[in-house]
Amino acid sequence: MNIRFIILFVVILNGIYDILCATSILKITNLPPLDRLHLSMFHTKPNRSILACYLFINGCIRIIGIYLKKYSIVSLSYFIEAGYILYETIQNNTIQYKAYFVIITSLLLAGFILVY
């Protein structure tokens, strides 16, 4: 198994996770831990519908982007996610350690996708 396969597999799993979180936030599926994970990162809770839509679109971009081999678009979705969470962190609207984890992992995945 090579590093590229592992990275793409992690991205696909992350896309599935984002879609499951979105459906759980909207109460389409009943997955108790997933409906709170993203919301628990914020001090002031974002609009549930907008957050769920954002997560669903990100998940679709990541899965379809890997399938179509459009890696730059997949990487861009991670850069946007890191930028959004960084903005919310600067505005003091996030729990710091959770935000830093998302920012660092998003930037690492974006970079790995571009390099490999």
C-alpha positions in Angstrom: 0.0 0.0 0.0 1.5 3.4 -0.9 1.1 6.8 0.7 -1.1 8.1 -2.1 -3.7 5.4 -1.6 -3.8 6.0 2.2 -4.2 9.8 1.7 -7.1 9.3 -0.8 -8.7 6.7 1.5 -8.6 9.1 4.4 -10.1 11.9 2.3 -13.0 9.6 1.2 -13.6 8.6 4.8 -13.6 12.2 5.8 -16.1 13.0 3.0 -18.4 10.2 4.2 -18.0 11.5 7.8 -18.9 15.1 6.7 -22.1 13.8 4.9 -23.1 11.7 7.9 -22.6 14.7 10.2 -24.7 16.9 7.9 -27.5 14.4 7.9 -27.3 14.0 11.6 -27.4 17.7 12.3 -30.5 18.0 10.1 -32.0 15.0 12.0 -32.3 13.0 8.8 -30.3 10.2 10.5 -30.1 9.5 14.2 -26.4 9.4 14.9 -26.1 11.1 18.4 -22.4 11.8 18.6 -22.2 13.1 15.0 -24.9 15.8 15.5 -22.9 17.5 18.2 -19.3 17.2 17.1 -19.1 20.2 14.8 -21.5 22.3 16.8 -19.5 21.7 20.0 -16.6 23.5 18.5 -18.3 26.9 18.5 -19.2 29.2 21.4 -22.0 30.9 19.4 -23.7 28.1 17.6 -23.9 28.6 13.8 -27.2 28.1 11.9 -27.7 24.4 11.8 -29.0 24.3 8.3 -26.1 26.4 6.9 -23.5 24.3 8.7 -25.1 21.1 7.5 -25.3 22.3 3.9 -21.6 23.3 4.1 -20.6 19.9 5.5 -22.7 18.1 2.9 -21.2 20.0 0.0 -17.7 19.5 1.4 -18.3 15.8 1.7 -19.6 15.5 -1.8 -16.7 17.6 -3.2 -14.2 15.3 -1.5 -15.8 12.0 -2.6 -16.6 13.1 -6.1 -13.3 15.0 -6.5 -11.3 11.8 -5.6 -13.5 9.7 -8.0 -12.9 12.2 -10.9 -9.3 12.7 -9.9 -9.8 16.5 -9.5 -7.3 16.7 -6.6 -6.8 20.4 -6.7 -10.6 21.0 -6.0 -10.4 18.5 -3.1 -7.4 20.3 -1.7 -9.1 23.7 -2.1 -12.0 22.4 0.0 -9.5 21.7 2.9 -7.9 25.1 2.5 -11.4 26.8 2.7 -12.2 24.7 5.8 -9.0 25.7 7.5 -9.6 29.4 6.5 -13.2 29.3 7.9 -12.2 27.8 11.2 -9.2 30.2 11.5 -11.5 33.1 10.9 -13.9 31.9 13.6 -11.0 31.3 15.9 -9.7 34.9 15.4 -13.2 36.1 16.2 -13.0 34.1 19.5 -16.0 32.0 18.5 -14.3 28.5 18.8 -12.9 26.3 21.4 -9.2 26.7 20.8 -7.9 23.1 20.9 -10.7 21.8 18.7 -10.2 24.6 16.2 -6.4 24.2 16.0 -6.9 20.4 15.4 -9.2 21.1 12.5 -7.0 23.8 11.0 -3.8 21.7 11.3 -5.3 18.5 9.9 -7.1 20.4 7.1 -3.8 22.1 6.0 -1.9 18.9 6.2 -4.5 17.0 4.1 -4.6 19.8 1.6 -0.8 19.8 1.3 -0.6 16.0 1.1 -3.2 15.9 -1.6 -1.2 18.4 -3.7 2.2 16.8 -3.1 1.2 13.1 -3.6 
